[in-house]
Amino acid sequence: MSSLQSKNIIPLVTLGFALSLLVWSLVLTLAGAVKPGWQLLDLTVVRFWGLLLALGLLGTLVTALLNRSRTQLCLCLSALLLLLATTYAYLFQFEGALSLAEGESYEPYPTSFSSGHKGGLAPFPQAPFTLTRVEPDGKKGRAVIVQKGIGTEIDTNWRSLGSSEIRFRGAALAPLIVVSSKEKGELERSYVKVDLSQGEQVFEFDTLPYQFLLRRDQPRGEEKDLFHLEVRRGKLSLFEGSARLGQKVAVQGMEVSINDQRKFALLEIRTRRGLAALQAAAVLFAVVAVLAVVRRKAI
């Protein structure tokens, strides 16, 4: 009996690692500590538990070879394959969101993305393009991008973009904010990609020590494009009031104006390298596990 327990101690410990990793993942996800998906593997504790699981599987593999257990050997090899496929897919996966105004181009640089998740070995999608048109239509919309002179319509479904995929997530109007002074001339001129339909938005410029708060005001008479603008420096409010499209507002020796509006699109790009191998490894492990259970009951 003691000999049987000593033979099974490593597989049992490995099974304990796998179950505890699964339980902790479910607890963290249900508690809202992490979002479901690859971000779970960013946690140090999950990586450490994964390392223990890998060591346990290697020990189980040695035990299966010594005991000449084909069932245990097949289970261990399929589990190791699943772990390797998961690691590969995690290291090379990429998900990112970016905003482009009509006429702007995407370049494969970190600054192009406003948010996202990138694996340690994943490159940024190498497929430059130019956004030429945005057509918002309620919750549904589309955009047209041009690559090497060829136009492609992008909607809410994933479409191929080189070795990656892209889809349209929304659209809004980007106000053109111009900040100037009499002494230095134009200090800043940028389309600010904020969705004013969602209420007041806050933004800053790296070149200026100010914070801007902007929202749309209700139209008054013939004035359709009316905004409420506030300019702060730290906790001090330098200006707060209404501003029409094209109107220059004096703020502590400067002039701030909203000169134009341009449609912009929110796009998502992802790279899913290794996902097919991960799915195949998961199916293989499931089949081997089922066959192992059936064989054990038959004995």
BELHU-V254160 format. One line per field, one symbol per residue. psi: psi as a letter, one per 20 degrees, with the letter a starting at -180 (. if undefined). A space follows every 10 residues. Layout:
psi->???
//
This chain:
psi->ghhghhhigg hggghggggh ggghggghgh ijhqqqbhhh iiphhggghh ghgghhhghh ggghghilog ghggggghgg gggghggghg hjqppqpqpp rpiqqpqmqh ihphrappqh jprqpmmqrp ohqpnqnciq arqpqppljp qpppbiqpqp ncjaqqrpir qapoqopppr qhgibphqoq oomqniijap qprrphiqkq pppprpqpqo ciognpqopp pqocipohqp aqprpipppp nljrppqohr pppqqpqppq plpihghggg hggggggggg hggghhhh.
//
